Amino acid sequence: MNLHRLDLVSLSLFALVARTGSISKGAHLAHLAVGAASKRIADLETAVGTALFERHSRGITLTAAGQALQEHAQRILNDVDLMTADLSDYAAGVVGVVRLWANTSAVTQFLPADIASFAAVNPEIRIELEEQDSEQVALAVVDGQADFGIMADQMPTLGLQTTPYRRDQLVLVTPAAHPLARRKSVAFDEALQFDFVSLARNTSLARRLQSATSFAGGRLKLRIQVRSFDAMCLMVAAGLGIAVLPDAAVRPHLRSMGLRKIALSEAWACRELLICARDLHALPKPARLLVNHLIGPASGAAGARGGMGVG
């Protein structure tokens, strides 16, 4: 077996032939003459030292060795595609990629403007943003899927380092005709007599709501669970319940959906979003630049309690 004779063109051809079940169809997709394709397949079988296809009148099928090679070939070709994408970034002037996971509150309220202002002065850095709930954000950072994350306070940090990013204010949201709609402020235990719309149970907002309910000694009448702030607003507007939402997230929908927002008198309604990382000082340079931007004076003026430089 001489694996050094393998080449990417032959592996790509092999994958196409395996997928189509025909050397001629694979050759067509690979832009090769049928004779040249057949020669490459024969050379590939010689290199691995065994037959890769069973030939019959209706076409070809993979042998056991061919099935094994197909799995490896697909991984190799996928890696080549990723390598090509990364190198094309450098060719286009991109000098780094930041993998950021953030919860819905951060993505909805603050990150669009913050990332836009960062990109304006750092166009050579590409940001890959994944929206997940706070628990998944922390796990992604621990597992190395994300360089850093943004999550809500009062959630398990799994030993990660954290620094404040922004504060958001939770408010009670009702339809315009609701009995509480004309109130300027309300205690949460007063709202517990009504049906609620909420996010999924594992989200930081839903957990905070359950904690507040337990503290108030009441029971949360959960009628609808959805996956986004917009969907919560739509359900409230349809009269299916009331909801607790971040002020900035509901503000754009107040007029268009006929909603009312009411201040909550409890201290837990003021929430903090945290930047988390395994080691804030050991982040790759592009990620450190973004973190410093997020916790810098511009962001701090909009609500962060303070920050730490990670230069």
BELCOR-V140242 format. One record per backbone hydrogen bond with DSSP energy under -0.5 kcal/mol. CO is the residue of the C=O (numbers start at 1). NH is the residue of the N-H. If there is no record, write none. Layout:
co=CO nh=NH
co=CO nh=NH
//
This chain:
co=1 nh=3
co=2 nh=5
co=3 nh=6
co=7 nh=11
co=8 nh=12
co=9 nh=13
co=10 nh=14
co=11 nh=15
co=12 nh=16
co=13 nh=17
co=14 nh=18
co=15 nh=19
co=16 nh=20
co=17 nh=21
co=17 nh=22
co=21 nh=60
co=22 nh=26
co=23 nh=27
co=24 nh=28
co=25 nh=29
co=26 nh=30
co=27 nh=32
co=28 nh=31
co=33 nh=37
co=34 nh=38
co=35 nh=39
co=36 nh=40
co=37 nh=41
co=38 nh=42
co=39 nh=43
co=40 nh=44
co=41 nh=45
co=42 nh=46
co=43 nh=47
co=44 nh=48
co=45 nh=49
co=45 nh=50
co=47 nh=2
co=52 nh=63
co=53 nh=55
co=54 nh=61
co=56 nh=59
co=59 nh=56
co=61 nh=54
co=63 nh=67
co=64 nh=68
co=65 nh=69
co=66 nh=70
co=67 nh=71
co=68 nh=72
co=69 nh=73
co=70 nh=74
co=71 nh=75
co=72 nh=76
co=73 nh=77
co=74 nh=78
co=75 nh=79
co=76 nh=80
co=77 nh=81
co=78 nh=82
co=79 nh=83
co=80 nh=84
co=81 nh=85
co=82 nh=86
co=83 nh=87
co=84 nh=88
co=85 nh=89
co=86 nh=90
co=87 nh=91
co=88 nh=92
co=89 nh=94
co=90 nh=93
co=96 nh=126
co=97 nh=99
co=98 nh=100
co=98 nh=128
co=99 nh=147
co=99 nh=148
co=100 nh=130
co=101 nh=150
co=102 nh=132
co=103 nh=107
co=104 nh=108
co=105 nh=109
co=106 nh=110
co=106 nh=111
co=107 nh=112
co=110 nh=114
co=111 nh=115
co=112 nh=116
co=113 nh=117
co=114 nh=118
co=115 nh=119
co=116 nh=120
co=117 nh=121
co=118 nh=121
co=118 nh=122
co=122 nh=125
co=124 nh=95
co=124 nh=96
co=124 nh=126
co=126 nh=98
co=126 nh=128
co=127 nh=129
co=128 nh=100
co=130 nh=102
co=130 nh=132
co=133 nh=137
co=134 nh=138
co=135 nh=139
co=136 nh=140
co=137 nh=141
co=138 nh=142
co=139 nh=143
co=140 nh=144
co=140 nh=145
co=140 nh=146
co=141 nh=144
co=148 nh=101
co=149 nh=276
co=150 nh=103
co=151 nh=274
co=152 nh=155
co=157 nh=160
co=161 nh=277
co=163 nh=275
co=166 nh=273
co=168 nh=170
co=168 nh=271
co=169 nh=247
co=170 nh=264
co=171 nh=245
co=172 nh=262
co=173 nh=243
co=174 nh=260
co=175 nh=178
co=178 nh=181
co=180 nh=183
co=184 nh=263
co=186 nh=265
co=187 nh=190
co=187 nh=191
co=188 nh=191
co=188 nh=192
co=190 nh=193
co=191 nh=194
co=194 nh=221
co=195 nh=242
co=196 nh=223
co=196 nh=224
co=198 nh=226
co=200 nh=203
co=203 nh=207
co=204 nh=208
co=205 nh=209
co=206 nh=210
co=207 nh=211
co=208 nh=212
co=209 nh=213
co=210 nh=214
co=211 nh=215
co=212 nh=216
co=213 nh=217
co=213 nh=218
co=214 nh=217
co=219 nh=221
co=220 nh=222
co=221 nh=196
co=221 nh=223
co=224 nh=198
co=226 nh=200
co=228 nh=232
co=229 nh=233
co=230 nh=234
co=231 nh=235
co=232 nh=236
co=233 nh=237
co=234 nh=238
co=235 nh=240
co=236 nh=239
co=242 nh=197
co=243 nh=173
co=243 nh=245
co=245 nh=171
co=246 nh=249
co=246 nh=250
co=247 nh=251
co=248 nh=252
co=250 nh=253
co=250 nh=254
co=251 nh=254
co=253 nh=257
co=254 nh=258
co=254 nh=259
co=258 nh=176
co=260 nh=174
co=262 nh=172
co=263 nh=186
co=266 nh=269
co=267 nh=270
co=269 nh=170
co=269 nh=271
co=271 nh=168
co=272 nh=153
co=273 nh=165
co=273 nh=166
co=274 nh=151
co=275 nh=163
co=276 nh=149
co=277 nh=161
co=279 nh=282
co=280 nh=283
co=284 nh=288
co=285 nh=289
co=286 nh=290
co=287 nh=291
co=288 nh=292
co=289 nh=293
co=290 nh=294
co=291 nh=295
co=293 nh=296
co=296 nh=300
co=297 nh=301
co=299 nh=302
co=299 nh=304
co=300 nh=303
//
